[in-house]
Every structure is written in structure tokens, then in C-alpha cells.
Amino acid sequence: MDKKVLVIEDEPIIAEMICILLETEGLKVISLADVRSARQKVQNGDVGLVLLDLTLKGENGLAMCEYIKGQDDLKHIPVLLVSANSDLEKIKTECGADDHIAKPFDLTDFMSKVRRYALN
């Protein structure tokens, strides 16, 4: 995958853990903690997959997902919601996300979903 995986997570320990997992798989990773910076990065065109937490400081992950999926030039980018929210399936449908991963996540399930979307 030439494009990068964008991790949008405002908890530093969780963001670091996800980045290490992805880099171990040979993926290039960008980690950001806020939606504003993430919007700019997505618009640059080098993002191939977004892993998005829903609970962020400032604008939430739901709004970011709706933004990506609402833009003709960005909606092709897969978005995986990564959250402890109990309504993940409903939220995924509402915002148009491609899939979701519940926190705390199973490592095998997490990597399986990431590979499915990162390698397409």
C-alpha cells in the first residue's frame, strides 16, 4: 500500500499502540489527535485508510466520517470506526463508515479488518 493509514485517536497510549501494530505489518502510518488536522491530511490525497475514534476533543469522529463520505473526491477512502461505543453498528450505518472495530479489540480481528481495507 503506497498510501498511508490515518489513525485519528486522541488517547496517546491507544494511538501509539495502534501505530505500532500497523507499522509491524509494514504499513505507513500517520497519527493525529484532532479532526481539523485530519481533514487537511485526508485532502492531501495520500491517505488510503482511516481508523477513526468517535470520541475526540472538539469535533467528534462521527462528523469526520460524514465529511469523508460526503465528499465526491474522498468517499472512496475506507473508514473504520474504532470505538468503545456500544452503538457502533448503528453509528457506522448513520455516517457511512465501511466497518467498525470495538474497543477493547481482539488483535486478530483488528488486523484482519485493517488488512481487508488497507490492501484493496
C-alpha positions as CSV (number, residue, x, y, z in Angstrom):
1,M,0.0,0.0,0.0
2,D,1.6,3.3,-1.1
3,K,-0.9,5.4,0.7
4,K,-0.9,5.8,4.4
5,V,-3.2,4.7,7.2
6,L,-4.5,7.7,9.1
7,V,-5.2,7.0,12.7
8,I,-7.4,9.6,14.4
9,E,-7.2,8.9,18.1
10,D,-6.8,11.4,20.9
11,E,-5.7,9.0,23.6
12,P,-1.9,8.9,23.2
13,I,-1.3,5.4,24.5
14,I,-4.0,3.9,22.3
15,A,-2.8,5.8,19.3
16,E,0.8,4.6,19.9
17,M,-0.3,1.0,20.3
18,I,-2.3,1.1,17.0
19,C,0.5,2.7,15.2
20,I,3.0,0.1,16.4
21,L,0.6,-2.7,15.3
22,L,0.2,-1.2,11.8
23,E,3.9,-0.4,11.3
24,T,4.8,-4.0,12.3
25,E,2.6,-5.1,9.4
26,G,4.6,-2.8,7.1
27,L,2.0,-0.1,6.8
28,K,2.9,3.6,6.7
29,V,1.0,5.4,9.4
30,I,0.1,9.0,10.3
31,S,-1.4,9.6,13.7
32,L,-3.4,12.7,14.5
33,A,-5.5,13.6,17.6
34,D,-7.9,16.1,16.1
35,V,-10.4,16.3,13.3
36,R,-9.2,19.6,11.9
37,S,-5.7,18.3,11.2
38,A,-7.1,15.1,9.9
39,R,-9.3,16.9,7.4
40,Q,-6.3,18.6,6.0
41,K,-4.3,15.4,5.8
42,V,-7.1,13.5,4.0
43,Q,-7.4,16.3,1.5
44,N,-3.7,15.9,0.6
45,G,-4.6,12.7,-1.2
46,D,-2.0,10.3,0.3
47,V,-4.4,8.6,2.8
48,G,-5.7,5.1,1.8
49,L,-7.5,4.1,5.0
50,V,-8.8,6.0,8.1
51,L,-9.0,4.4,11.5
52,L,-11.3,6.8,13.4
53,D,-12.2,7.1,17.1
54,L,-15.6,8.5,17.7
55,T,-14.9,10.3,21.0
56,L,-12.5,13.1,20.2
57,K,-11.9,16.5,21.7
58,G,-13.6,19.2,19.7
59,E,-15.4,17.9,16.6
60,N,-16.2,14.2,17.0
61,G,-15.4,11.2,14.8
62,L,-19.0,11.0,13.5
63,A,-18.7,14.4,11.9
64,M,-15.3,13.4,10.4
65,C,-16.8,10.2,8.9
66,E,-19.7,12.1,7.5
67,Y,-17.3,14.6,6.0
68,I,-15.2,12.0,4.3
69,K,-18.1,10.0,3.0
70,G,-19.9,13.2,1.8
71,Q,-17.1,14.4,-0.5
72,D,-17.0,13.0,-4.0
73,D,-13.2,13.1,-4.1
74,L,-12.8,11.4,-0.7
75,K,-15.7,8.9,-0.3
76,H,-13.7,6.1,-1.8
77,I,-11.4,6.1,1.3
78,P,-12.3,3.3,3.7
79,V,-13.2,4.5,7.2
80,L,-13.1,2.0,10.1
81,L,-14.6,3.3,13.3
82,V,-12.5,2.2,16.4
83,S,-14.5,2.9,19.5
84,A,-15.9,1.6,22.8
85,N,-19.3,3.0,21.9
86,S,-22.0,0.3,22.3
87,D,-23.9,1.6,19.2
88,L,-21.1,1.1,16.7
89,E,-23.2,-0.7,14.1
90,K,-25.9,2.0,14.2
91,I,-23.3,4.8,14.0
92,K,-21.5,3.0,11.2
93,T,-24.7,3.0,9.2
94,E,-25.5,6.6,10.0
95,C,-22.2,8.1,8.9
96,G,-21.4,5.7,6.1
97,A,-18.3,4.1,7.6
98,D,-17.1,0.9,5.9
99,D,-16.7,-1.1,9.1
100,H,-16.1,-0.9,12.8
101,I,-13.8,-2.3,15.4
102,A,-15.0,-2.4,19.1
103,K,-12.6,-1.4,21.8
104,P,-11.1,-3.2,23.5
105,F,-10.4,-5.0,20.3
106,D,-9.2,-8.5,19.6
107,L,-5.8,-8.3,17.9
108,T,-6.6,-10.9,15.2
109,D,-10.0,-9.3,14.3
110,F,-8.4,-5.8,14.3
111,M,-5.6,-6.8,11.9
112,S,-7.9,-8.8,9.7
113,K,-10.2,-5.8,9.2
114,V,-7.2,-3.5,8.6
115,R,-5.7,-5.8,6.0
116,R,-9.0,-6.2,4.2
117,Y,-9.3,-2.4,3.7
118,A,-5.6,-1.4,3.5
119,L,-4.7,-3.9,0.8
120,N,-7.6,-3.2,-1.6
